Amino acid sequence: MTNTLCNFAAIQTALPALAARLLENSGFMTIEDIMILGSHDTLKFSKVLIRCGGGRYLMEVQASLSFCKLIEQNNHDYVRDISIPVRA
């Protein structure tokens, strides 16, 4: 399967409660949201936008929590937020 940006319509279909929460939070995700999305068979390969103090990264949902831990482990940077990327 090829990695793609998160398709909000796919989230609405597969995980309607999560989709409603994301709409309430303007697309920003909590750790709980990422864990729910990461446990889904298909959507775990979607990408999320991770914004740090020193950069922005597109990362697969299934790897995003580990990536965030690595960023914060060295105390040189921090994770601002994680959100669903928007296609321009």
BELKAGI-V257800 format. One record per residue. N is the residue number from 1. PHI is phi as a letter, one per 20 degrees, with the letter a starting at -180 (* if undefined). Layout:
n	phi
N	PHI
N	PHI
//
This chain:
n	phi
1	*
2	e
3	f
4	c
5	f
6	g
7	d
8	f
9	f
10	f
11	f
12	f
13	f
14	e
15	c
16	f
17	f
18	f
19	f
20	f
21	f
22	f
23	f
24	f
25	e
26	l
27	n
28	f
29	d
30	e
31	g
32	f
33	f
34	f
35	f
36	f
37	f
38	f
39	e
40	e
41	g
42	e
43	f
44	f
45	e
46	f
47	d
48	c
49	e
50	d
51	d
52	d
53	f
54	d
55	r
56	c
57	c
58	e
59	c
60	f
61	g
62	f
63	d
64	f
65	f
66	f
67	f
68	f
69	f
70	f
71	f
72	e
73	f
74	e
75	l
76	e
77	b
78	b
79	e
80	f
81	a
82	c
83	b
84	e
85	f
86	d
87	f
88	e
//
